[in-house]
Amino acid sequence: FGPDGKVKWQLNGSSNSTHNYLTACAVSQSQALVSAGYTSPAWWMFRQNETGAQLSSTTWHPGEHGAAYGGVREDGTGFVVSGYMFHAGLYRALGLKTDGSGNAWQSFWADGGTNEFAYDGIAHPFGGYWLAGGTQTKGSIYYDGILYRFSATAAYIGKTIVGGGAEDRFFALALLPKGGLVVGGITGSKGAGNADGWLVFFGDDGKVTREVTYGGPGNDIVRSLVATSDGGYTLAGWTASGSAQGNDGWVVHTDSFGNAMWQKTYGGAKDDQFQSVRTTPEGGLVLAGTSDSQFTALQAWVLRTDPWGNTSCSEAGACAGLRLEDCGDGNPCTADWCHQVAGCMHKALADGAVCAGAGNTCKGGVCQGL
């Protein structure tokens, strides 16, 4: 797509008769489009230039029946790709470090003795790799969220499993500016409904420092997240809590502690989902997924908004041209957002909301213990 949202080119199909999927993509510093997925029976990375011409096509782990499932990340020397493979009767979470052309340098995985999947992965700025995904609880149909840690030489360091007696999985992660990382996903073990959006904060040692859930009585899923210019995070997925018919695309914006600042839903009377969110240079959002409400049948769906989730200039109103940080009031105990008529708005967070380091919480709109 171009900056105006119009399709510049598209590539369909393959010259062979096998199954081919591209499930994750990124734009490299050289402006190449790097996509990863599956071409039977192997992992697959496909690189194209700005006009869609093929630059390279690389496969790994043939015969393992795996896929690069959720994440492609550029790390300065190449890419980190996450997914899974089928080995010795079980699915194994797998990460790959490649060079800039997609040639594999390192594979990293661990044998947990049960089915495990990696949905996102990232290189640690001080060396090493993280993988986030799901691990099947032994003797159960349910999964727990799992975070793997590997060294710079791809040696297994350890893992952290978070969950309970229902379905819990991690789908997306981002590094924290002062160390550690934050992971988004779904939890059926905690929260208000059947399944809730889930944000979990970890230290560099892999220990959980904070958990937050989002949603209502229906199924609510965080499928993707991105760090934003105000120091917070924008989460994207889908929710069934506010709709009597199907799912709606769902966006939640939080502060740096995971406190919800605002949220919006998109869609109609049928099924609408967001699978990915990215930010634009001016601070807006690009959301990608599928929609059954906007079209006569289920279609790929790309939605571009301003930083506040507005989809048109008329909807933006008084928020036009404002970035997220423009409405910050400097108080960590208020939710800051923009109203299309009134402009910047502020509302006290609920008592008990985290507002600074350990032990600092909000009361009456004021951060206690500072």
RAPE-V988661 format. One record per residue. N is the residue number from 0. PHI is phi in whole degrees, -180 to 180 (* if undefined). OMEGA is omega in degrees with one decimal (999 if undefined). BURIAL is 1 if it has 9 or more other C-alpha atoms within 8 Angstrom, else 0. Layout:
n=N phi=PHI omega=OMEGA burial=BURIAL
n=N phi=PHI omega=OMEGA burial=BURIAL
This chain:
n=0 phi=* omega=173.1 burial=0
n=1 phi=-88 omega=179.3 burial=0
n=2 phi=-60 omega=179.4 burial=0
n=3 phi=-85 omega=179.2 burial=0
n=4 phi=86 omega=-179.5 burial=0
n=5 phi=-85 omega=-179.7 burial=0
n=6 phi=-69 omega=177.1 burial=0
n=7 phi=-90 omega=175.7 burial=0
n=8 phi=-163 omega=174.7 burial=0
n=9 phi=-147 omega=-179.1 burial=0
n=10 phi=-124 omega=-179.5 burial=0
n=11 phi=-120 omega=168.9 burial=0
n=12 phi=79 omega=-176.4 burial=0
n=13 phi=-152 omega=-178.9 burial=0
n=14 phi=-84 omega=178.0 burial=0
n=15 phi=-112 omega=-174.2 burial=0
n=16 phi=-103 omega=-179.0 burial=0
n=17 phi=-88 omega=174.7 burial=0
n=18 phi=-76 omega=-179.2 burial=0
n=19 phi=-134 omega=178.9 burial=1
n=20 phi=-131 omega=169.3 burial=0
n=21 phi=-118 omega=-169.8 burial=1
n=22 phi=-113 omega=179.6 burial=1
n=23 phi=-153 omega=179.2 burial=1
n=24 phi=-152 omega=177.3 burial=1
n=25 phi=-153 omega=174.3 burial=1
n=26 phi=-103 omega=-176.8 burial=1
n=27 phi=-79 omega=178.3 burial=1
n=28 phi=-62 omega=177.8 burial=0
n=29 phi=-86 omega=178.4 burial=0
n=30 phi=72 omega=172.2 burial=0
n=31 phi=-80 omega=173.5 burial=1
n=32 phi=-88 omega=-178.1 burial=1
n=33 phi=-113 omega=-179.4 burial=1
n=34 phi=-119 omega=179.8 burial=1
n=35 phi=-138 omega=179.7 burial=1
n=36 phi=-180 omega=-169.7 burial=1
n=37 phi=-148 omega=167.4 burial=1
n=38 phi=-131 omega=-169.1 burial=1
n=39 phi=-51 omega=-2.1 burial=0
n=40 phi=-112 omega=-172.4 burial=1
n=41 phi=-147 omega=167.5 burial=1
n=42 phi=-62 omega=-174.2 burial=1
n=43 phi=-146 omega=169.2 burial=1
n=44 phi=-123 omega=-174.2 burial=1
n=45 phi=-128 omega=-178.4 burial=1
n=46 phi=-116 omega=179.5 burial=1
n=47 phi=-134 omega=174.4 burial=1
n=48 phi=-88 omega=-174.0 burial=1
n=49 phi=-66 omega=178.8 burial=0
n=50 phi=-99 omega=179.0 burial=0
n=51 phi=95 omega=179.8 burial=1
n=52 phi=-69 omega=-178.0 burial=0
n=53 phi=-69 omega=174.6 burial=1
n=54 phi=-102 omega=177.7 burial=0
n=55 phi=-163 omega=175.5 burial=1
n=56 phi=-142 omega=-172.9 burial=1
n=57 phi=-127 omega=175.4 burial=1
n=58 phi=-121 omega=178.7 burial=1
n=59 phi=-138 omega=174.9 burial=0
n=60 phi=50 omega=177.4 burial=0
n=61 phi=-62 omega=178.4 burial=1
n=62 phi=87 omega=-179.5 burial=0
n=63 phi=-90 omega=176.5 burial=1
n=64 phi=53 omega=177.9 burial=1
n=65 phi=-117 omega=-179.5 burial=1
n=66 phi=-154 omega=167.1 burial=1
n=67 phi=-76 omega=-162.1 burial=1
n=68 phi=-92 omega=-166.3 burial=1
n=69 phi=-126 omega=-170.8 burial=1
n=70 phi=-138 omega=169.4 burial=1
n=71 phi=-128 omega=-176.4 burial=1
n=72 phi=-126 omega=172.9 burial=1
n=73 phi=-85 omega=-176.8 burial=1
n=74 phi=-126 omega=177.3 burial=0
n=75 phi=102 omega=178.5 burial=0
n=76 phi=-116 omega=-177.9 burial=0
n=77 phi=164 omega=-174.1 burial=1
n=78 phi=-137 omega=170.4 burial=1
n=79 phi=-111 omega=-175.5 burial=1
n=80 phi=-121 omega=-177.5 burial=1
n=81 phi=-122 omega=179.2 burial=1
n=82 phi=174 omega=-177.5 burial=1
n=83 phi=-157 omega=171.9 burial=1
n=84 phi=-141 omega=177.0 burial=1
n=85 phi=-103 omega=-173.2 burial=1
n=86 phi=-142 omega=176.8 burial=0
n=87 phi=54 omega=173.8 burial=0
n=88 phi=85 omega=-179.4 burial=0
n=89 phi=-136 omega=171.5 burial=1
n=90 phi=-82 omega=-178.5 burial=1
n=91 phi=-120 omega=172.1 burial=1
n=92 phi=-65 omega=-172.7 burial=1
n=93 phi=-140 omega=171.9 burial=1
n=94 phi=-124 omega=177.6 burial=1
n=95 phi=-132 omega=169.9 burial=1
n=96 phi=-108 omega=-178.0 burial=1
n=97 phi=-119 omega=169.5 burial=1
n=98 phi=-83 omega=-176.3 burial=1
n=99 phi=-66 omega=179.0 burial=0
n=100 phi=-100 omega=179.0 burial=0
n=101 phi=93 omega=177.0 burial=1
n=102 phi=-76 omega=-174.2 burial=0
n=103 phi=-70 omega=174.0 burial=1
n=104 phi=-99 omega=-175.1 burial=0
n=105 phi=-143 omega=167.3 burial=1
n=106 phi=-114 omega=177.1 burial=1
n=107 phi=-138 omega=-179.6 burial=1
n=108 phi=-159 omega=179.8 burial=1
n=109 phi=-138 omega=-179.3 burial=0
n=110 phi=-95 omega=179.3 burial=0
n=111 phi=-92 omega=178.9 burial=0
n=112 phi=76 omega=178.1 burial=0
n=113 phi=-153 omega=179.3 burial=1
n=114 phi=-70 omega=-179.5 burial=1
n=115 phi=-140 omega=-178.4 burial=1
n=116 phi=-131 omega=172.4 burial=1
n=117 phi=-108 omega=-178.9 burial=1
n=118 phi=-107 omega=176.7 burial=1
n=119 phi=-158 omega=179.2 burial=1
n=120 phi=-151 omega=-177.2 burial=1
n=121 phi=-156 omega=175.0 burial=1
n=122 phi=-86 omega=176.6 burial=1
n=123 phi=-79 omega=-177.0 burial=1
n=124 phi=-62 omega=179.2 burial=0
n=125 phi=-103 omega=179.6 burial=0
n=126 phi=104 omega=-179.5 burial=0
n=127 phi=99 omega=-173.0 burial=1
n=128 phi=-141 omega=173.3 burial=1
n=129 phi=-120 omega=170.5 burial=1
n=130 phi=-126 omega=177.6 burial=1
n=131 phi=-122 omega=-178.4 burial=1
n=132 phi=-176 omega=-177.9 burial=1
n=133 phi=-138 omega=176.7 burial=1
n=134 phi=-127 omega=-178.2 burial=1
n=135 phi=-73 omega=177.2 burial=1
n=136 phi=-66 omega=-177.3 burial=1
n=137 phi=-60 omega=-178.8 burial=0
n=138 phi=80 omega=-176.5 burial=0
n=139 phi=-137 omega=174.6 burial=0
n=140 phi=-85 omega=-173.9 burial=0
n=141 phi=-89 omega=177.8 burial=1
n=142 phi=-116 omega=169.8 burial=1
n=143 phi=-110 omega=172.2 burial=1
n=144 phi=-70 omega=-179.5 burial=1
n=145 phi=-137 omega=176.2 burial=1
n=146 phi=-123 omega=179.0 burial=1
n=147 phi=-99 omega=172.4 burial=1
n=148 phi=-124 omega=178.6 burial=1
n=149 phi=-131 omega=178.8 burial=1
n=150 phi=-79 omega=178.2 burial=1
n=151 phi=-65 omega=176.9 burial=0
n=152 phi=-96 omega=177.3 burial=0
n=153 phi=73 omega=175.9 burial=1
n=154 phi=-78 omega=179.8 burial=0
n=155 phi=-69 omega=178.5 burial=1
n=156 phi=-104 omega=-178.3 burial=0
n=157 phi=174 omega=-179.7 burial=0
n=158 phi=-146 omega=174.9 burial=1
n=159 phi=-125 omega=179.4 burial=1
n=160 phi=-109 omega=-178.0 burial=0
n=161 phi=-130 omega=179.3 burial=0
n=162 phi=164 omega=-178.0 burial=1
n=163 phi=-157 omega=-174.6 burial=1
n=164 phi=-97 omega=179.8 burial=0
n=165 phi=-139 omega=-175.3 burial=1
n=166 phi=-81 omega=179.1 burial=1
n=167 phi=-136 omega=178.4 burial=1
n=168 phi=-146 omega=172.0 burial=1
n=169 phi=-100 omega=-177.5 burial=1
n=170 phi=-118 omega=-173.1 burial=1
n=171 phi=-151 omega=179.5 burial=1
n=172 phi=-143 omega=176.8 burial=1
n=173 phi=-150 omega=177.4 burial=1
n=174 phi=-76 omega=173.9 burial=1
n=175 phi=-88 omega=-174.4 burial=0
n=176 phi=-64 omega=-178.2 burial=0
n=177 phi=-110 omega=-179.5 burial=0
n=178 phi=106 omega=-176.1 burial=0
n=179 phi=86 omega=179.5 burial=1
n=180 phi=-155 omega=178.8 burial=1
n=181 phi=-123 omega=-175.1 burial=1
n=182 phi=-127 omega=178.0 burial=1
n=183 phi=-112 omega=179.4 burial=1
n=184 phi=-178 omega=-176.6 burial=1
n=185 phi=-133 omega=174.3 burial=1
n=186 phi=-132 omega=171.7 burial=1
n=187 phi=-103 omega=-176.8 burial=1
n=188 phi=-92 omega=-174.8 burial=1
n=189 phi=-137 omega=174.7 burial=1
n=190 phi=95 omega=-168.1 burial=1
n=191 phi=-103 omega=-171.7 burial=1
n=192 phi=-136 omega=177.9 burial=1
n=193 phi=-60 omega=175.1 burial=0
n=194 phi=-148 omega=-177.9 burial=1
n=195 phi=-127 omega=169.6 burial=1
n=196 phi=-62 omega=-168.0 burial=1
n=197 phi=-140 omega=174.8 burial=1
n=198 phi=-127 omega=-177.8 burial=1
n=199 phi=-125 omega=179.4 burial=1
n=200 phi=-101 omega=-179.2 burial=1
n=201 phi=-127 omega=168.9 burial=1
n=202 phi=-84 omega=178.8 burial=1
n=203 phi=-63 omega=177.9 burial=0
n=204 phi=-86 omega=179.7 burial=0
n=205 phi=84 omega=179.6 burial=1
n=206 phi=-86 omega=179.4 burial=0
n=207 phi=-71 omega=177.0 burial=1
n=208 phi=-109 omega=-178.0 burial=0
n=209 phi=-168 omega=173.9 burial=0
n=210 phi=-130 omega=176.7 burial=1
n=211 phi=-137 omega=175.2 burial=1
n=212 phi=-118 omega=-177.8 burial=1
n=213 phi=-138 omega=174.9 burial=1
n=214 phi=131 omega=-177.0 burial=1
n=215 phi=-133 omega=-174.1 burial=1
n=216 phi=-75 omega=-179.5 burial=0
n=217 phi=-92 omega=176.7 burial=1
n=218 phi=-85 omega=-177.9 burial=1
n=219 phi=-131 omega=-170.7 burial=1
n=220 phi=-130 omega=170.0 burial=1
n=221 phi=-95 omega=-176.5 burial=1
n=222 phi=-104 omega=-176.6 burial=1
n=223 phi=-153 omega=175.7 burial=1
n=224 phi=-148 omega=178.8 burial=1
n=225 phi=-147 omega=173.9 burial=1
n=226 phi=-72 omega=-174.8 burial=1
n=227 phi=-119 omega=-170.3 burial=1
n=228 phi=-68 omega=179.5 burial=0
n=229 phi=-90 omega=-178.8 burial=0
n=230 phi=91 omega=179.8 burial=0
n=231 phi=-100 omega=-177.0 burial=1
n=232 phi=-141 omega=170.7 burial=1
n=233 phi=-112 omega=-177.9 burial=1
n=234 phi=-108 omega=179.4 burial=1
n=235 phi=-136 omega=178.9 burial=1
n=236 phi=179 omega=177.5 burial=1
n=237 phi=-153 omega=-177.4 burial=1
n=238 phi=-139 omega=172.9 burial=1
n=239 phi=-112 omega=-175.0 burial=1
n=240 phi=-77 omega=-176.9 burial=1
n=241 phi=-106 omega=-175.4 burial=0
n=242 phi=-133 omega=177.3 burial=1
n=243 phi=-83 omega=-175.7 burial=0
n=244 phi=-132 omega=174.2 burial=0
n=245 phi=71 omega=-180.0 burial=1
n=246 phi=-101 omega=170.8 burial=1
n=247 phi=-116 omega=169.6 burial=1
n=248 phi=-60 omega=-168.5 burial=1
n=249 phi=-135 omega=176.8 burial=1
n=250 phi=-128 omega=176.4 burial=1
n=251 phi=-125 omega=173.6 burial=1
n=252 phi=-108 omega=-178.0 burial=1
n=253 phi=-123 omega=169.7 burial=1
n=254 phi=-84 omega=-174.7 burial=1
n=255 phi=-69 omega=179.0 burial=0
n=256 phi=-98 omega=-179.2 burial=1
n=257 phi=90 omega=176.0 burial=1
n=258 phi=-70 omega=-177.4 burial=1
n=259 phi=-67 omega=175.7 burial=1
n=260 phi=-92 omega=176.8 burial=1
n=261 phi=-162 omega=176.1 burial=1
n=262 phi=-148 omega=-179.9 burial=1
n=263 phi=-143 omega=174.8 burial=0
n=264 phi=-120 omega=-176.7 burial=1
n=265 phi=-140 omega=176.9 burial=0
n=266 phi=137 omega=-176.2 burial=1
n=267 phi=-152 omega=-171.9 burial=1
n=268 phi=-83 omega=-177.5 burial=0
n=269 phi=-114 omega=-171.8 burial=1
n=270 phi=-108 omega=-178.1 burial=1
n=271 phi=-135 omega=-175.3 burial=1
n=272 phi=-141 omega=169.4 burial=1
n=273 phi=-105 omega=178.6 burial=1
n=274 phi=-107 omega=-174.3 burial=1
n=275 phi=-154 omega=174.1 burial=1
n=276 phi=-138 omega=174.7 burial=1
n=277 phi=-138 omega=177.0 burial=1
n=278 phi=-102 omega=175.5 burial=1
n=279 phi=-95 omega=-179.4 burial=0
n=280 phi=-57 omega=-179.3 burial=0
n=281 phi=-90 omega=175.8 burial=0
n=282 phi=97 omega=177.8 burial=1
n=283 phi=-76 omega=-177.4 burial=1
n=284 phi=-119 omega=167.3 burial=1
n=285 phi=-120 omega=-177.0 burial=1
n=286 phi=-114 omega=-178.9 burial=1
n=287 phi=-128 omega=178.8 burial=1
n=288 phi=-177 omega=179.2 burial=1
n=289 phi=-134 omega=179.4 burial=1
n=290 phi=-140 omega=174.0 burial=1
n=291 phi=-107 omega=-177.6 burial=1
n=292 phi=-96 omega=-175.1 burial=1
n=293 phi=-82 omega=-172.9 burial=0
n=294 phi=-135 omega=-179.8 burial=0
n=295 phi=-78 omega=175.8 burial=0
n=296 phi=-150 omega=-179.6 burial=0
n=297 phi=-59 omega=-175.9 burial=1
n=298 phi=-136 omega=168.5 burial=0
n=299 phi=-63 omega=-171.7 burial=0
n=300 phi=-136 omega=176.1 burial=0
n=301 phi=-123 omega=-176.0 burial=0
n=302 phi=-127 omega=177.3 burial=0
n=303 phi=-111 omega=-178.9 burial=1
n=304 phi=-130 omega=170.4 burial=1
n=305 phi=-80 omega=-178.7 burial=1
n=306 phi=-61 omega=-176.2 burial=1
n=307 phi=-99 omega=178.5 burial=1
n=308 phi=85 omega=178.9 burial=1
n=309 phi=-80 omega=-174.2 burial=1
n=310 phi=-100 omega=178.8 burial=1
n=311 phi=-152 omega=178.9 burial=0
n=312 phi=-64 omega=-179.8 burial=0
n=313 phi=-67 omega=178.0 burial=0
n=314 phi=-69 omega=-178.3 burial=0
n=315 phi=-65 omega=177.7 burial=1
n=316 phi=55 omega=-178.1 burial=1
n=317 phi=-68 omega=-179.3 burial=1
n=318 phi=-87 omega=-176.6 burial=1
n=319 phi=-57 omega=177.7 burial=0
n=320 phi=84 omega=-179.5 burial=0
n=321 phi=-88 omega=173.0 burial=0
n=322 phi=-90 omega=-177.7 burial=1
n=323 phi=-58 omega=-177.5 burial=1
n=324 phi=-69 omega=-179.8 burial=0
n=325 phi=-67 omega=-179.5 burial=0
n=326 phi=-103 omega=177.2 burial=1
n=327 phi=-72 omega=-180.0 burial=0
n=328 phi=-104 omega=179.2 burial=0
n=329 phi=80 omega=179.7 burial=0
n=330 phi=-101 omega=-178.6 burial=0
n=331 phi=-71 omega=-179.3 burial=1
n=332 phi=-108 omega=172.4 burial=1
n=333 phi=-125 omega=170.2 burial=1
n=334 phi=-86 omega=-177.2 burial=1
n=335 phi=-111 omega=177.1 burial=1
n=336 phi=-152 omega=-177.7 burial=1
n=337 phi=-125 omega=178.2 burial=1
n=338 phi=-100 omega=-172.6 burial=1
n=339 phi=-64 omega=177.6 burial=1
n=340 phi=-106 omega=-173.7 burial=0
n=341 phi=-83 omega=-177.8 burial=0
n=342 phi=83 omega=-175.8 burial=1
n=343 phi=-65 omega=-178.9 burial=1
n=344 phi=-130 omega=-179.1 burial=1
n=345 phi=-142 omega=179.9 burial=1
n=346 phi=-139 omega=-178.4 burial=0
n=347 phi=-62 omega=174.3 burial=1
n=348 phi=-72 omega=178.8 burial=1
n=349 phi=-63 omega=176.1 burial=1
n=350 phi=-57 omega=-179.3 burial=1
n=351 phi=99 omega=177.7 burial=0
n=352 phi=-64 omega=179.6 burial=1
n=353 phi=-71 omega=-176.0 burial=1
n=354 phi=-131 omega=178.0 burial=1
n=355 phi=-161 omega=-179.4 burial=1
n=356 phi=-70 omega=-178.2 burial=0
n=357 phi=-56 omega=177.4 burial=0
n=358 phi=91 omega=179.7 burial=0
n=359 phi=-97 omega=-179.3 burial=1
n=360 phi=-134 omega=-177.6 burial=1
n=361 phi=-87 omega=170.8 burial=1
n=362 phi=-149 omega=179.7 burial=1
n=363 phi=63 omega=178.9 burial=0
n=364 phi=81 omega=-179.3 burial=1
n=365 phi=-126 omega=179.8 burial=1
n=366 phi=-79 omega=-177.5 burial=1
n=367 phi=-87 omega=173.7 burial=0
n=368 phi=93 omega=178.5 burial=0
n=369 phi=-79 omega=999 burial=0
